[in-house]
Amino acid sequence: MQTFRRVVIAAAVSGGAAFLAACGSIPFADNAPTLTQGPLQTSEITPEVQLTLPPPIEITPSVSAPITLRVWLPEPLAPVDNEDAAELLSEQISGFLAQNPDLQIDLRLKRPSDAGGILDTIRSASAVAPDALPDLTLMRRSDLAAAVEGGYLETLDTHLPAGFLDRLVPFAGRLGQVDERMYGIAYALDVVHVIHMNDSRSPGEIAPQSFTFDAVLSSGLVFMFPVNRPAALNETLHTQLIAAGASFDSDGGFTIDAAALENIFAFYEQAAANGQLPAANLTASDPAELLTQRVQNGSIRMVTARLYRALAEADPDLAYAPIPTLSGTPATAADGWMWVLVTGDAQRQAAASRFLLWMLDAERQRRYTDATAYIPSLIEALESWENQAYAGFIERLLANAAAPLTGNAVGAGRAIQAIFIELLSEELDARSAADAVIAALDS
């Protein structure tokens, strides 16, 4: 049975872990009644009649109850075992309420996806319990696209200050767009890259040229990456296709130079023949599954930025580099959590926009995404990271980032993924795999 935690915040909140675990709500006082005295009719009164007016009625001003914003947070952005993040979230929401005494916040932590997740709950509640819907929540790209298609989201185009989008890293600005309308504002991002232990045991970035396909093959490095990812197309191959100039169209089309596609597949065919692709790659669905032992010389391993930051705390000698590509062009596959607007009520939209912009203050965003190990979407927040070398590396990756496939492009991704697995299983050679992709997508 799905469970969720709920807290209504009406004043300053303290004790972060307790804040996230709090239950119940704070009831509002009933509005005070408003009395209105009707106009006095004098047209029928003769001069002989003495008119005595009743004593004046004291009218009590109407006191409006504050708006209670319903905000849903996905559990990855408010992990129950992260007390630092809990304290910080409590602090930031309390600060917002102190500046906005006309608002309260009903905060709920929700499963991010699948049955009972954010999109699933919005879809089911929109028809039978619209009052239970959030005003504002966060979604990943794949759910956002489906929610827009279902008509569950409002655009944010008119709710952002002029020039706000210019403050986002370029990829973040694109991530929330559907049909050239802004439905989501990226808040917390993640990317993929590889890690490696330098022979000199010096941390930092390894030059991209070190991990061209030719360089990896000649080095003998074992390449570890999870193939069985929940995405339609695993992020490693997706990155390599984008770096080679490929594009996925919203109508399901896929475009790439045929020679480049065959060269990408040839890299994997040769790496498999050299023993550089462990069998565990095929069954792994999470990068962490391939990190059963400390990273050592002799291998490169695909990780998310969040995983790298956790590993680097324990092993500061780790080096990082882009995913190997045909030319060495730095690229990545990226995703992120985006704020989306659900309510169609103009007054609630205005209140939700105030909260959204509060959370997207550069310093507040930097602190909270740092506490949860995500990448901030604001350029200013990213450039204020303590590790400026890694921040610069992330910026270069995001300049050439592939967003998750959505809509009809998902089918193209699944077709390529299936053929790629046949290649890695040595059921197809590189030329046959490239031909199979072209044939599958042409049909």
C-alpha positions in Angstrom: 0.0 0.0 0.0 1.3 3.4 -0.9 2.1 5.8 2.0 2.8 9.4 1.9 3.7 12.0 4.4 1.8 15.3 4.7 2.5 18.5 6.5 0.7 21.9 6.5 3.1 24.7 7.3 1.5 27.8 8.7 4.4 29.5 10.6 8.1 29.1 11.3 9.1 25.4 11.2 12.1 23.9 12.9 13.6 20.5 13.4 14.1 19.3 9.8 13.7 15.6 10.3 10.6 16.1 12.4 9.3 18.6 9.8 9.4 15.9 7.1 7.7 13.4 9.3 5.0 15.6 10.7 1.4 14.7 10.0 -2.0 16.4 10.1 -3.0 19.9 9.2 -3.5 23.2 10.9 -7.2 24.2 10.7 -8.1 27.7 9.5 -10.4 30.0 11.6 -13.8 30.5 10.0 -14.2 33.8 8.2 -15.8 36.5 10.3 -19.3 37.3 9.2 -19.8 40.5 7.2 -23.0 42.6 7.9 -24.3 45.0 5.3 -26.8 47.7 6.1 -29.4 48.2 3.3 -30.2 51.6 1.9 -32.9 53.7 3.6 -36.0 54.3 1.4 -37.2 57.9 2.0 -39.5 58.7 -1.0 -42.7 57.9 1.0 -41.9 59.9 4.1 -44.1 63.1 4.8 -42.8 66.2 6.6 -45.0 65.4 9.6 -43.4 62.1 10.3 -40.4 62.1 12.6 -37.8 59.7 11.3 -35.7 58.0 13.9 -32.7 56.2 12.5 -31.5 53.1 14.3 -28.2 53.2 16.0 -25.3 52.6 13.6 -24.3 49.0 13.1 -20.7 48.2 13.6 -19.4 46.3 10.6 -16.6 43.9 11.2 -14.2 43.8 8.3 -14.0 40.5 6.5 -10.9 38.5 7.2 -9.9 36.3 4.3 -8.4 32.9 5.1 -4.9 32.5 3.7 -4.4 30.5 0.5 -3.0 27.1 1.2 -0.7 26.1 -1.6 -0.7 22.3 -2.2 2.9 21.4 -3.1 4.1 17.9 -3.9 7.8 16.9 -3.7 9.2 13.7 -5.2 11.0 11.6 -2.6 14.4 11.8 -4.3 14.3 15.6 -3.6 13.4 15.1 0.0 15.0 11.8 1.1 13.9 10.7 4.5 17.4 9.7 5.5 18.9 13.1 4.7 18.6 15.2 7.8 20.6 18.1 6.3 18.2 18.4 3.4 15.3 18.2 5.7 16.6 21.0 7.9 17.3 23.1 4.8 13.9 22.6 3.3 12.3 23.5 6.6 14.4 26.7 6.7 13.6 27.7 3.1 9.9 27.2 3.4 9.8 28.9 6.8 11.5 31.9 5.2 9.0 32.0 2.4 6.1 32.0 4.8 7.6 34.7 6.9 7.7 36.9 3.7 4.3 35.8 2.6 1.9 35.7 5.7 -1.1 35.4 3.4 -0.1 31.9 2.3 0.2 28.5 3.9 1.8 25.4 2.4 0.4 21.9 2.4 3.5 19.9 1.5 3.4 16.2 0.6 6.2 13.8 -0.3 5.2 11.5 -3.1 6.6 8.6 -5.0 8.2 9.9 -8.2 6.8 7.5 -10.7 4.9 4.3 -11.4 1.6 3.3 -9.8 0.8 5.9 -7.1 3.4 8.3 -8.4 3.0 11.9 -9.1 1.8 11.6 -12.7 -0.4 8.6 -11.9 -2.1 10.4 -9.0 -2.7 13.5 -11.0 -4.2 11.5 -13.9 -6.5 9.6 -11.6 -7.5 12.5 -9.4 -8.1 15.0 -12.1 -11.5 13.5 -13.0 -12.8 12.4 -9.6 -11.1 14.6 -7.0 -9.7 17.8 -8.6 -9.5 19.5 -5.2 -6.9 17.0 -4.2 -4.6 18.0 -7.0 -1.4 19.9 -6.2 -1.0 23.5 -7.3 2.7 23.0 -7.9 4.8 19.9 -8.1 8.0 18.6 -9.7 8.2 16.1 -12.6 10.9 14.5 -14.8 10.9 15.1 -18.5 9.1 11.9 -19.5 6.2 12.5 -17.1 6.0 16.2 -18.0 5.5 15.3 -21.7 2.8 12.8 -20.9 1.1 15.3 -18.5 1.1 18.0 -21.2 -0.4 15.6 -23.7 -3.1 14.7 -21.1 -3.9 18.4 -20.5 -3.0 18.3 -16.8 -0.5 21.2 -16.8 -0.7 25.0 -17.3 2.0 26.9 -19.1 4.5 29.0 -17.2 5.2 31.4 -20.0 3.4 34.4 -18.4 4.5 33.6 -14.8 8.3 34.2 -15.2 10.1 37.6 -15.0 11.5 38.9 -18.2 14.9 37.4 -18.9 14.5 34.6 -16.4 15.2 31.9 -18.9 18.5 33.5 -19.8 19.7 32.7 -16.2 19.3 28.9 -16.9 22.0 26.7 -18.3 20.9 26.2 -22.0 19.9 22.6 -21.6 17.7 23.5 -18.6 15.8 26.0 -20.7 15.0 23.3 -23.3 14.1 20.6 -20.9 10.8 22.1 -19.9 9.5 23.1 -23.4 6.8 21.2 -25.3 5.7 22.5 -28.7 7.7 25.7 -27.9 5.7 26.4 -24.8 7.3 26.5 -21.3 5.5 23.9 -19.1 8.4 23.2 -16.7 11.2 25.1 -15.1 14.2 22.9 -14.4 15.3 22.9 -10.8 17.5 19.9 -10.2 19.5 18.2 -13.0 21.7 15.1 -13.4 24.0 14.0 -16.1 26.1 10.9 -17.0 29.9 10.7 -17.5 32.7 8.2 -16.7 35.1 7.9 -13.8 38.6 6.5 -13.9 41.6 6.3 -11.6 44.5 8.2 -13.1 47.9 6.4 -13.1 49.2 9.4 -11.3 46.3 9.2 -8.8 45.6 12.9 -9.4 41.9 14.0 -9.3 40.2 16.1 -11.9 39.1 15.9 -15.5 40.9 13.7 -18.0 41.1 15.3 -21.4 38.2 14.1 -23.7 40.7 13.0 -26.3 41.8 10.3 -23.8 38.5 8.6 -24.3 37.8 8.6 -28.0 36.8 5.1 -29.3 40.3 4.6 -30.7 42.0 5.6 -27.5 39.8 3.3 -25.4 40.4 0.3 -27.7 44.2 0.9 -27.8 44.4 1.4 -24.0 42.7 -1.9 -23.2 40.5 -0.2 -20.6 37.5 -2.2 -19.5 34.4 -0.2 -20.2 31.6 -0.7 -17.7 28.1 0.8 -18.2 24.6 -0.4 -17.4 22.7 -1.4 -20.6 19.5 -2.5 -19.0 18.4 1.0 -18.0 14.7 1.9 -17.5 14.9 4.5 -20.3 13.9 3.6 -23.8 17.6 3.9 -24.9 20.5 3.5 -22.4 22.2 6.8 -21.7 25.6 5.7 -22.9 24.6 4.9 -26.4 22.2 7.8 -26.5 25.1 10.1 -25.7 27.3 8.6 -28.4 24.6 8.9 -31.0 24.0 12.6 -30.2 27.8 13.3 -30.2 27.9 11.8 -33.7 25.2 14.2 -34.9 22.1 12.0 -34.6 18.7 13.5 -33.9 15.4 12.0 -32.8 12.3 13.7 -34.2 9.0 14.1 -32.3 7.2 12.0 -35.0 9.5 9.0 -34.3 12.1 9.7 -37.0 15.8 9.1 -36.4 18.5 10.7 -38.4 22.2 9.9 -38.4 25.0 9.4 -40.9 25.1 5.8 -41.8 28.9 5.6 -41.6 28.9 7.1 -38.1 26.3 4.7 -36.9 28.3 1.7 -38.2 31.5 3.2 -36.6 29.8 3.4 -33.2 28.7 -0.2 -33.5 32.2 -1.2 -34.7 33.6 0.2 -31.5 31.5 -2.1 -29.4 32.1 -5.1 -31.7 35.9 -4.6 -31.3 35.7 -3.9 -27.6 33.7 -7.1 -27.1 36.3 -9.1 -29.1 39.0 -7.5 -26.9 37.3 -8.6 -23.7 36.8 -4.9 -22.7 33.0 -5.2 -22.2 32.1 -7.2 -19.0 29.1 -9.5 -19.3 27.6 -7.7 -16.3 26.9 -4.6 -18.5 24.0 -6.4 -20.2 22.0 -7.1 -17.0 23.0 -4.0 -15.0 20.2 -1.4 -14.7 22.0 1.0 -12.3 25.6 2.3 -12.4 26.0 1.5 -8.8 25.6 -2.2 -9.6 28.9 -2.1 -11.4 30.7 -0.5 -8.5 31.0 -3.6 -6.2 34.6 -2.8 -5.6 36.7 0.3 -5.4 37.5 1.9 -8.8 40.9 0.9 -9.9 43.2 1.5 -12.8 42.3 -0.5 -15.9 38.6 0.5 -16.1 36.3 3.3 -16.9 32.8 3.3 -15.5 29.7 5.2 -16.4 28.1 7.0 -13.4 25.6 9.8 -12.8 26.9 13.0 -11.4 25.1 12.3 -8.2 26.8 9.0 -7.8 30.2 10.5 -8.7 29.9 13.1 -6.0 29.1 10.4 -3.4 32.1 8.4 -4.5 34.4 11.3 -4.6 33.8 12.1 -0.9 35.2 8.7 0.0 37.8 8.6 -2.8 39.0 12.1 -3.8 41.6 10.6 -6.2 38.8 9.7 -8.7 39.1 11.4 -12.1 36.2 12.1 -14.4 35.7 12.4 -18.2 33.0 12.5 -20.8 31.4 9.3 -22.1 33.7 7.9 -24.9 32.6 9.1 -28.3 33.7 8.6 -31.9 35.5 12.0 -32.0 36.0 12.8 -28.4 33.3 15.5 -28.4 32.1 16.1 -24.8 28.4 15.1 -24.6 26.0 13.6 -22.1 22.5 12.3 -21.6 20.7 14.5 -19.0 17.5 14.6 -17.1 16.1 16.7 -14.3 13.2 17.6 -12.0 11.1 20.5 -13.1 8.6 22.6 -11.3 5.2 22.4 -13.1 2.0 24.3 -12.6 -1.2 22.2 -12.2 -3.8 24.6 -10.9 -5.9 26.6 -13.4 -7.1 29.1 -10.8 -5.5 32.5 -11.5 -5.2 33.5 -7.8 -3.6 30.2 -6.9 -1.3 30.4 -10.0 0.0 33.8 -8.8 0.7 32.4 -5.3 2.4 29.3 -6.7 4.6 31.6 -8.9 5.8 33.4 -5.8 6.8 30.1 -4.2 8.4 28.9 -7.4 10.6 32.0 -7.7 11.5 31.8 -4.1 12.8 28.3 -4.5 14.7 29.3 -7.6 16.7 32.0 -5.9 20.3 31.2 -6.9 21.7 30.7 -3.4 18.7 28.8 -2.1 18.9 26.5 -5.1 22.6 26.0 -4.8 22.3 25.0 -1.2 19.4 22.6 -1.6 20.6 20.9 -4.8 24.0 20.5 -3.1 22.4 18.9 -0.1 20.6 16.4 -2.4 23.6 16.0 -4.7 21.8 17.4 -7.8 23.1 19.9 -10.3 21.4 23.3 -10.1 19.7 24.7 -13.2 20.7 28.3 -12.7 24.1 29.3 -14.2 24.8 31.5 -11.1 24.1 28.7 -8.7 26.4 26.2 -10.7 29.2 28.8 -11.0 29.2 29.3 -7.2 30.0 25.6 -6.5 33.1 25.1 -4.3 34.5 22.6 -6.9 34.8 25.0 -9.8 36.7 22.5 -12.0 33.9 20.0 -11.8 31.3 22.7 -12.3 33.0 23.8 -15.5 33.1 20.2 -16.7 29.4 19.9 -16.0 28.7 23.1 -18.0 30.6 21.7 -21.0 28.6 18.5 -20.9 25.3 20.4 -20.6 26.2 22.4 -23.7 25.8 19.1 -25.7 23.2 17.2 -23.7 20.6 14.8 -24.9 17.2 14.9 -23.2 15.2 11.7 -22.5 13.2 10.5 -25.4 9.5 11.2 -25.2 6.4 10.6 -27.4 6.9 8.8 -30.7 10.7 9.0 -30.3 10.5 6.4 -27.5 9.7 3.8 -30.1 12.8 4.6 -32.1 14.9 4.4 -29.0 13.5 1.0 -28.1 14.2 -0.3 -31.6 17.8 0.9 -31.4 18.2 -0.5 -27.9 17.0 -4.0 -28.9 19.4 -4.1 -31.8 22.2 -2.8 -29.6 21.7 -5.7 -27.2 21.9 -8.1 -30.1 25.2 -6.6 -31.0 26.6 -6.8 -27.5 25.4 -10.4 -27.3 27.4 -11.1 -30.5 24.3 -12.1 -32.5 24.9 -9.3 -35.0 28.1 -7.7 -36.3 28.5 -3.9 -36.6 27.4 -3.7 -40.2 24.4 -5.9 -39.7 23.4 -4.0 -36.6 23.6 -0.6 -38.5 21.5 -2.0 -41.4 19.0 -3.4 -38.9 18.5 0.0 -37.3 18.0 1.7 -40.6 15.6 -1.0 -41.8 13.6 -0.9 -38.5 13.2 2.8 -38.5 12.4 3.1 -42.2 9.5 0.7 -41.6 
